[in-house]
Amino acid sequence: MVITSALTFLAGAIAGAHGALSALLGGSVSIFAGIAFAVVASLSKPVNAGVALLGVLRAEAVKILVVVVLLWLVLTTYKDVVLLAFFGTFAASVLALGMAGIVRDE
């Protein structure tokens, strides 16, 4: 969320209101996909490693579906989208979310 907020302000300063909204929407796609993943993964009650793996794979499939649907929705409904701000913030947010799992918190 911090990256999405920072890039939203940056895009707003560079490209105006449409840039800010595009960046916000790009980051929101990743955020909502992550939330969908967490919800589906938390519904899985693993009794062994195989069931746990299936739960994670199911959650990942839902996440990908949410990303595809939200990207399609934004790109078809918001005619003034600033593509660089939208996809740049989306990519940065996806990378940050992926890095969160491997960075140690000490």
N, C-alpha and C positions, 0 to 999 in steps of 0.2 A: 504494500500500500504506500510505503514511503517513496519508492521509486516512481509509482504511478503519480503521486502527488507532485513530486519534484519535476517530472517530465511534463505534467499538465501545466504547471506554472511557466516552465521554459517554453513550451510550445505556444502558450498564450502570449508570452512576451514577443515571440518571433513572428507568429502567424495570426495572432488575434484570437477572437472568440471561437472561430471554427477550428483553429489549431488546438486550442485548449480542450474543447469538447471532443475532438478526434482523439487526442492523447488520453483523455479520461475514459473514453469508450474502449480504446485499445487495451489499456491496463485492466479495465473492468472485465473484459472477456477472460483474461487469464485468472483474475481473482475469482470470478464465479465458477470457472472450470475447476479451480482448486477446491472451492467449497463443495462442489458436486462430488469430487473425488473423495473428500473427507467424509461426507455423509454416507456415500455408498460403502466405503471401506469400513466405516464404523458399524454398519448394519451386519457385517459378516461376523459370524461367531466361529472362529477357527478352532477345530478340535484336533487338527494335525497340520503339518506343513502343507500338504496338498490342498486342503480346504482354504488355508490362509492365502496360498498363491492364487487360487481361483478368485478369492475375494478381491485381491489387489488387481488382478487382470480385469475383473468386472468393473472395478472402480476406474481403471485407466481407460477402458472402453467408453464409459459414461463421460469421462473428462474430455476425450477426443470428440465425442458426439456434441457435447455442449460447446466446445470451441468452434466446430464447423458450423453449427446452427447460429451461434452468436455472430461469428464473422460474416456469414451470409446475411443475417438480419441487418447488421449495421451497414454493410456495403450496398444493400438493395434499398434501404429506407432513407439513409442520410446522404443526400445528394451533394452536400458541400463538404464531405469528409476530406481532410488533409491526409493523404495516404502516408506520407513520411512520418507524420506525428502518430497516426493510428498504428501502423505496423511497427514503427520504432518502439513505441511504448509497449505494445503487445510483446514484441520479442524480448525487450529488457525485462519485462515482468515474468515471462516464461523462464528466462535464464535465472533470474533471482529466485524464483520458486523452486527450480531444479537444484540450485546451489544450496538452498536451505537445508536439504537433507544430508549434505556432505560436509558442511562447515561445523566444526566443533564449537560448542558453547561452553566456555570454561568459567 
